[in-house]
Amino acid sequence: MKNILLKLLLTVLMVNTASAQEWMKNLEVAQALAKVQNKMVLMVWEETTSYEYPVIVRDQQGRTIFIYDLFTDEDVSPLIWQHFVPVIVGEYQYADLYEKIKGKRSQKYIDKFNDDSIKIMDINGNILNVGYSDVEYQNITTLIERYALNTSFIAQELQDYRSNKNFYSAYFLGSKYLDLSLYVNRDIRGEVIELADIYIKEAEELIKDEEQTERLALQQRCDLLTLQEYLILKRPKKVIRQLKKLKKEEIIESNESFMAFLYYTAYMSMDKREDAEEWKSQISSVNLKKAQLIINLNR
């Protein structure tokens, strides 16, 4: 019954927002709508709307247009709705939202969370554009070009995580974000990887809830996934150094194919084909395709 009511609510919202183009005021509903529309959430604190928020935007002729107030301009709002689900979050929610990230994020992330700038979030409330800020005025066109992600590629993993947060849902969402980073604009690849790392670290924290006999293998799987981040960031030599620190008898059988994938991809990224060849037979066809994408990035 709850799901039916939510679907009806979202249907009404989509109709209303298509015409009114008003920013939403409920973060939870905005996240639900973003999930349905496979979009990211564009969020600002309510206090930010109490004064003029000047921005710039590029029109179809390539001209830069100055907008005096993001929140009142009738032309920019539809543009934002086309690419994001925008929401204004009340200051009364700050304490609860901060408590969820306290001690779990970098200072750079906390600063972004606290400031008055636009925050691009996924449907779980994790910020993507942590490292981005304009010199003077927020460029809405650049924001769209960089961060208007179609999240259909990770839709299932996002849904699984929202439905049941555990080691596996957090791990597979982090892993899928790493896969997504292979396809996004290179300018935001590092930020997508940082977002993936949030879920990988959360998965590590959730290992304690799994069976005692599985914990070592799961921790090792997280460690190997972190090494995959370095491959995407074009640091294959670091991956080889870290892998060589692992003794053969320390590798859990269920993680052997993952290790082979990392060895193969790292060696191929360094153009050491002979070293890579011994690992190739242990890799599935799907992961060979992924390996090639990473190899191409390293060239």
Secondary structure, DSSP 4 states (H G I P E B T S, - for coil): -HHHHHHHHHHHHHHHHHHH-PPB--HHHHHHHHHHHT-EEEEEEGGGGGS---EEEE-TTS-EEEES-TTT-TTHHHHHHHHEEEEEE-GGGHHHHHHHHTTTS-HHHHHHHHSSS-EEE-TTS-BS-TT---SSSEEHHHHHHHH---GGGGHHHHHHHHH--SHHHHHHHHHHHHHHHTTS-HHHHHHHHHHHHHHHHHHHHHGGGS-GGGHHHHHHHHHHHHHHHHHHTT-HHHHHHHHHTS-GGGS-GGGHHHHHHHHHHHHHHTT-HHHHHHHHTTS-HHHHHHHHHHHHHT-
